[in-house]
């Protein structure tokens, strides 16, 4: 986890990337959603699933961490400003690991456009496009 915390400002319980690598021109990351995650208590009692917005957040965090690994982004401060074309194909349950594959669409000094897909095994879970604003580095 220290590698990810060196790349992102996010911290538990709102850190949703376990590790990230660069494969060819894509950012690849994983996240295992443990049974004791706080959100499972309320989403939904008796039928816990990972909220869809957290799946998209996981992909955005993975994309930001990957840009830092590649050296394409100096600041670790970025915030989602737009999500488009999000489609959810399958529920993610406690104990499952998602594999995220992120593609950079546009990188500038102020914004990042990325798209991505997440899988459990060979099954697609979610696909989406998003934009993040890059903020100046702060303490």
N, C-alpha and C positions, 0 to 999 in steps of 0.2 A: 504494500500500500504506500510505502514511502516514495516510490517512483511517481505514482499518480499525484500524491500530495505535493510533490515538487513541481508538477506541471499545472495544477489547477488550484484555485482558491477555495473550491468546494470542500466541505468537510462533512463527516458523518453527523447527522443521519441523511445528508443530502448529497452524498458522493456516490455516483452510480456507475463507476468504471473500476474494474479490478486490475486490468492491465491493458496496454495498447502497444501495437507494433505497426511498422510500415511494411507493406507488401506491394512491391511494384509502385504504382501511383496511388494506391488505396490505403486508407487508415483502417486497421482492423483491431477491434477490442472485444473484451468479454466482461460480462457481469453475471455473477451468480446471486440470485435473490434468495436470501436465507429465510428460513421459516420464522425467525424472530424479528423480521423487519417490522417497524412500528405501524406502517400503513396497512398491513394485513389484518390487524385487529378490527379495523373499521371498513375494509374494502375487500370482501364483504364477510361479516360474521357467518361462519358455517360454509362459506364458499370463497376462500381467499384467492384473489388474482391481483397481479401487478396493474396499477392504474395505467391507462394508455398514455396519459401525459408524462408519466415517469419513464415510459419506454422511449418517447421522443426526447425527453431530457437526457436520458442515458446516451442516446446517439449524439446529441449536441455536445455533451461533455466529452465523449470519445473523440469527436471531430476536433474540438479545441485542444485536447491533450495531444492528439496526433500532430496538429500543426506546430505545437511547441516542440515535439520530438524532432520534427523535420527542420525546425529553425525558421519556419515561415511566419511565426507570430511571436513577438517578444513579450507582450503583455499576457498575463494569465487572467485578466479581467475581461470577461465578455458576457453579454446578456442576450437572451433570445429576444428578437424584435418582430419576427414573423415566422409562422409555421404554415406551410401550404401542402395540399395534396396528401395529407396524412390518411393512411388506410390501414386498418387493423384487420389481420387475417386469422389470428389465433390468440387465445388467452395464454398468459404466462403465469404459472403457478409456483408456489413456494418450493424452493429447492432446484428450480430449473436455471440453466445457464443460457443467456443469449449471446450470440456472436454477432457483432455489429460490423458492417462493411460500409465505410464512409467514403464518398467521392467529393473532392473539392470542385465547386463550380466556378467560384470567383473569390479571390482574396485581394483586398485592398488594405490601405492603412487604417480604415475606419469600419469596414464591414467584412463579413465572411458569408458566402453563400455555399451551402453544402447540401448534399442529398445522401440518403442512406437507407439501408435495409438491415433488419435484425432477424435472426433465425434462432430457433431451438432445434438442434440437429439439422436436418435438411428442410424443415418446415419454416416457411416465412411467417414471421410474427407481425411485423409492421414495416411500412415504407413511408418515407416522408421527405420533404424538402424544408429547409429552414434558413433563416438569416440571423446572424448575431452582430451586434455592435461591439466593437473593440473599444474598451475604455482605457484611459491612462493607468499606468501601474500605481497602486496605492498600498499602503502598509497593511 
